[in-house]
Structures are given as C-alpha cells and as structure tokens.
Amino acid sequence: MRQPLISGMRQKQRPCLWIRHYLGPAQRRVVLDIPPEEGDRVPFVLARLVRRLGRARTWALPVVIIATVFFTSWPLMIWAEPSGNAITSVENYWWWFVVTASTVGYGDFFPTSFGGHLVGVYVIVGGIVTLTTLFTRIATAIENAKGQRMKGQLDLDLSDHLVIVGYTPGRTERLIQEIAADGTHPVALCAWEEVAQNPLPEQPDVGFVRGDLTEEDVLRRAGVHRAARVLIDARDDNEALALAVAVTHVNPEAHTVVTLRDMSRARNFSYVDDDVRCVQWHSPRLATEELQDPGIAVIYADLMSHGGRNTYSTPLPSALAKVDFGQVQTAMGRSFTTTVIAVQHDGGILTPDWETPLPEGSVLYYVGERRLSDDEIAGALTGDRAH
C-alpha cells in the first residue's frame, strides 16, 4: 500500500498545463491539480474516450469535433494574430470560423500572420473532418433505416389499406398482382420470422413486416388496426384460425377473408366473428374478388350449394335462327328468372354484345333454379318475339 506523504518529505511535482492566452499583457499559468497516481492515467482515459466516440453510432461526435476545433483554434488565433486584427474578437471570430470550416470562405475577415494561416488550415481540416463525419452518420442512418425496412422492423404508416397475413413464395406475388390490377390501394405484407427480408423489394407500394403474426404488436406494426381489408393466407387451417383470432382482436371492423384447404372448417371461424369470410385456398382469384367486392363468396357458395340457384348449360336450339344474345337473355330471364352468364362456340368462350347474333351450335351457360329443356327455351324465345 502506498504510504502517505509526511511533512518535510520531498513531494513529486504535480503535472501542470500551461496556456498562453493574451487577453492583455498578462500571461496566465493554470495548474491542473491532479494527484500523481492519476496523472499517468489522463492520456489513457482521453484516448479511450476518443475511441469510444469514434465507434459509437452517435450524432455527438461531429459536435464534439467542431466544438473542440473552435475552442482550441480561437486562443491560438488570439496568440498568433496582432492585437489590431478584428478577427480575434468574439463577434467576428465565430463568423470567420463558420465560413472557413464550411470551406466557403467569405473573405471579410482573414488572418495576416504565418501562425494565423496555420490556424486557418487547422480550422479547414477540422471542418472537413466534421462534415465527413456528419455525412457518414447521415448515410449510416439512411442505410440502417433501409435495412430495418427490408427486414420488416419498422412501423408502416398506412390506413384504409389491405393487409395480407402470411407469405407463400409465388402465390403471394400473384395475389398482389391481381389486387393491384383492380385498384391502387396500398398493401402491407406480414410474414413469419423465417422470411428474412422483404420478398418484394421492387414494389415500393407494398409495405413489409415480419415477426410472430399472432402477436398484437406485430399486427399493429402492419397497421392492421387501421386496415380496411385483411386477407389471411396461412400455411394450414389451424394457423389460419389462430391468425383470425388475432386479427379480429386487433380490428374487428375490418373485412377479413380467410383461405382454407378444408371448407368444412369454415363454421369454426363463425365462432370468432360472423363477418369473417372463408374461401377455398385453391381459388386465389375468388379470394381477391371477395376482397374487392365483399359478399361475392357467399353468392358463389349459394350457387354451388344444393337447393340454391345453380349453373347449367344447354345447346342453342337449332330451330332458332338469327337470334340475338339480348333476345336470349331477355326471354330466359322474363320466363324463367334465369341469367345467361356465358356463350361457348367452337371451344371458345364468347362475350357477345346485346345485339350480336349467336352462331348455330352455340352453348348457353346460365344460372337458374332448374335445368331448362330445348322446348322451354324455344317457347320463351318464340313468345318474346311474338310480343
């Protein structure tokens, strides 16, 4: 253990710092009262501080550099320049320092001595280092923000948008392409954590969020609580049910569509929310149609269910010649409450105008309560013509 100094013993000289600062004729001596055992540690501590500031991703480093250059260059300029030079006054030096450090050089104040010129070089170098450090920090911040956006770590500033919960390579891209073709609404894509980065970087209108999709904070980062529509396209039906619970908890007002492999499980989703619409996973087009036109999945389900209106086909009766599509649509609708939805001829689907004559051998596809015979169709058209 170090023994205390006793009276009469020769003490080691304390380290001191000399500053030549001419505020007048007086020269001042400033002594730093540092204990001897700490004096050797000062350079080491300062070096560690500089290294830490250099490694730290902080905006304080440019401020520290420019402040250090300012408060060290001013006394040096006072020391180097004649007392009559106005550059040394506080109201002039800060202005000269700014224009010199920024490498602009206004020219209204300037040093005249060799020492003052050296101080000017020191200020210019300090300004360049400060600007370089500042621009490096800005570039790093931009790159970090871009990286966080690519990794789905940022909150999306979207509202009244569509959120797709779940990602399947190839399939999700086709879904987004169909949705984009039908409108310009923004889209947010939510993927599980195994999707390392945004799979659609070339589409700036598609936001990206990744994480545990059953967690509320992840869904809120995608703006689910502000979304108008949500499509749950999960990896299996059990996952789809869990995601439906999470989504309806965050936003029970959104129009939520769920794709299912087994449509018999759709009734389980009615326990979550009666307004959740379930569509067949293998029919992605039906999912996009339900998103764009809510309720259309119910219409399709009713058409395909037993006891509802169904889709039928029949050849155009050969007895009918030169009949227009509008006549067929009007007669069948008026007589049997049916709707002709398509016409096929020679293997191709026709989309005829109202007054387009139907060629011989055409096949009619219609929606109705039952299948119609050739005589019924011919009678309806004959009666309509008579009227």
Protein Blocks (a to p, Z undefined) as FASTA:
>chain_A
ZZdddehiacdddddddddddfbjbdcdddddddfklmmmmmmmmmmmmmmmmmpccfkl
mmmmmmmmmmmmmmmmmmmpcfklmklpmklmmmmmmmmmnononolaccfbfklmmmmm
mmmmmmmmmmmmmmmmmmmmmmmmmmmmmnopaccddehiacdedddehjlmmmmmmmmm
noccdcdddddfklmbafblmlmklccdedjfkbmklmmmnommmpfbdcdddfbfklmm
mmmmmmmmmmmmbccddddfblmlmmmmmmmomklccddfklmmlmmmmmmmghjlmmmm
mmmpghiacdddddddfklghiafklmmmmmmmmnopacfbdceehiacdddfklccdeh
iacddddfbdcdfklmmmmmmmmmmZZ
